[in-house]
Amino acid sequence: MTTPARVDASTLPDERWDDPARGTIRFRTLISAPATDTRDLVCGIALMAPGETFALHSHPQAEVYFGLEGEGEVLIDGRPHRLAPGVALYIPGGAVHGVPLATTSLKWFYTFAADSFGDIAYSFLHESQHD
């Protein structure tokens, strides 16, 4: 049995990928088991400053981005899509996507249908090309 959860994003530390080749993007995981007593959804806030990157990648789960601040371009299967405040992008499961370069500050909410952020099997394009 899960319980309602309240998380204040301003109290969470920024997280980053261990490998900067995956991107210099920062994120704050809001809802994710086991940190929250939840299941079925993972969500958080992504933050990018000008010059930061989020390498092209895919994962089996579909994802939604919802723009909060700034404006930028998200590549989804090779096609650019504008992300800005109030704009939602649906990213199908398995689609290759990322933000190769932020030209302005960018902040968005993201969510997956999964129990835990650890359940998201990221496959970064640059890593799979070396296998």
N, C-alpha and C positions, 0 to 999 in steps of 0.2 A: 504494500500500500504506500503510495507516495503522498506527499503533503504539499499544500501551496508553498511557494517559495518567493521571497522578496530579495532582490540583489541590487545593490547600489553600485553602478559602474564606476563612480568616482572613487570608491574605496578599493578597487581592484588594481593590481599592478599590471603594467604592460607586459605581454608575453611576446617572444620572438622565436623564429625557427632557430635551431641550433646551428644549422648550416646556412650562412648568408647567401649561398647560391640559390636557395629556395626563395629568397626575397628578404628585404629589409623592413617589410610590413610589420606593424605592431598590432596586437589584438588583445582583447579582454574577453575571456570566456564568462558569460553571464549564467547560463543554465547548462549544466552537464553533470551527470552522475559521475563519480560519487560525491563531488563537491556540493551538489544540491541533491536533495531527496526527490529526484525527478526521473522520468523516463519518457521515451518517445520523441523528445525534442532536445536539440542542442542549439544554443544561440549565443551570439556575442556581438561585439562591436569591433570593427576593423578600422585602423587609423594609418594613414600614409601622409608623410610630408613631401613637399616637392623634392624630386630626385630619388625617392624610394621606389622599390620594385616589389612585385609579387609574381614569381616565376609561373610560367604556364604549367598547368597541372590538371589532373582529373581525379575523380573519386566516384564510386558506384552510386552514392546518394545524390539525389537532386538537391539543389540549394537555391535559396532566394537571397538576393542582395536588395536592401532598401536604402537609398541614399539619404543621408542625414545632413552632411555639410560638404561644401566644395563641389567640384565637378571634375569628372575624369572619364577615361575610356577603358572599358573592360572588353578584352577580346574573348569571344566565345566561339569556338570552332573556327577561328580565323577571321571572324567578322567583328568589327568594332561596334560597341553598344555604349551609348552615353549614360553615365550614372550621375545623378544630381539629386538634390533634396526633393523628396516626394516621388522619385522614380523607383519602381521595383523592377528587378531583372530576375526572371526565372531561368535557372541554369540546369538543363536536364542532366540526370545521372550519366556519367561517362563522357560528358562534353569537356573538351580541353579549354581551359579558361585561365585568366589571370590579368594582372595590370602590369604590363612590361615597364612602364615608367609613369609615375605621378608627376604631372606638370604643375599642379596646385595642391594644397592640402585637401585631403579627401577622407571622409568618415562615413561608414555605412554599417547598418545592422545586417547580420547574416543569420540564417537558420537552416538546419538540416533535420530530417526525420531520422533520428538515431538516439540511443540512450546516453551516449558519452562521446565527447570529442575524440577520445582514444579509439572509438569504433570507426572513425572516418579514415579509410585507407587511401591516403594521398599517394598519387603517382605523378611525380614531377617529370616533365618531358625531358629535361636535360639529363636526368638520372636514368631513365629508361632507354635513352639513345646510347648509353655506354654499356648496356647489358648484352 
